[in-house]
């Protein structure tokens, strides 16, 4: 039986202790982002990433620190998210 993920922030290859830290504030946004990547064509990668930023900014609730962190997360997902995007597409084709 496959263990369900609880910490959604961070790529599939990131160690779990790092995902746990990364998920401390934006776990809900990261879960939605993962679902957007798995949406089987409902969103482009750029749309999914933009929605991710939008949700994180809402969760930041005006905190300057968390607004800055949301920009940092967004930048990283735009630079490296293609790896997870391709994996999601490959996994969707197996179904």
N, C-alpha and C positions, 0 to 999 in steps of 0.2 A: 504494500500500500504506500503510495507516494505521500510524503508529508506536505501538508498545505503550508504555503509561505505566509508568514505573518508580517514580515518587514519587506515592504515593496520597493523602497528606494534603493537604487543601485542595480547594476547589470547582473545578469544571471551568474557571471563568473566571479563576482566580488565575494570575498569571504563573509560569512554570516555576521560576525561581530561588527564589521564595517557597515553592512546593510542596516543593522540595528541602530547604530549611531545616526546614520544618514536618514533614517525613518523617524527620528524622534519628533520632528515637527510636521513634516509633509507626507506622512504615510498615506493619508487618504488621497492626496493629489497624485502620488506615485502609483497607487492602485488604479485610479482612473486612467492614468497615462498608459499603464500596462494594458488595460482593457482596450484603450484606443488603438494601441499597436496591434492588438489581437482582433481588431474589429473586422478583419477580412475585407478591406477596401472601403469601409465607411469614411475613413479619414486618410488623408495623405500623411506622410511623416511630419511634414511642416505643420499641418493643421493639428495633429496630435501634440506636437511639442509646444505650439502656441497655446493650446488649451491647458497644457501642463503649467505653463507660466501663469496663465490667468487664475487657475485654481490655487496655485501656491501663493500668489499675491493676495487672494481672498483669505487664505489661512494665515498669512503674515499679520493680518489685522492691524496694519499701520506701523508695526515695529520696524524701525530702520534696519536693525540687524537682520531680521528675517526677510525683509524686502531685498536686501543685498544678497542674502543667501539664495533666495529664489532666482535672482539673476545669475548667480554662480551655477546653480543646478541646471538652469536653462541653457547656459553656455556650454556646459559639459555634455548635456544630452544632444544639443545640436551638433557638437563636434564628434561625439562617439556613439550616438544612438543608432547609427546606421547598422551597427553590428547586431544589436537586439532586434532592430526592424527586420533585417534579413532573416534572422532566426525565426521570428514570429511568422513571417511569410512562408518560410520553408516548413515549419510545423503545421501551418494551416493547410498546406498542400498535401500533407500526409493524411489528413482526416478524411 
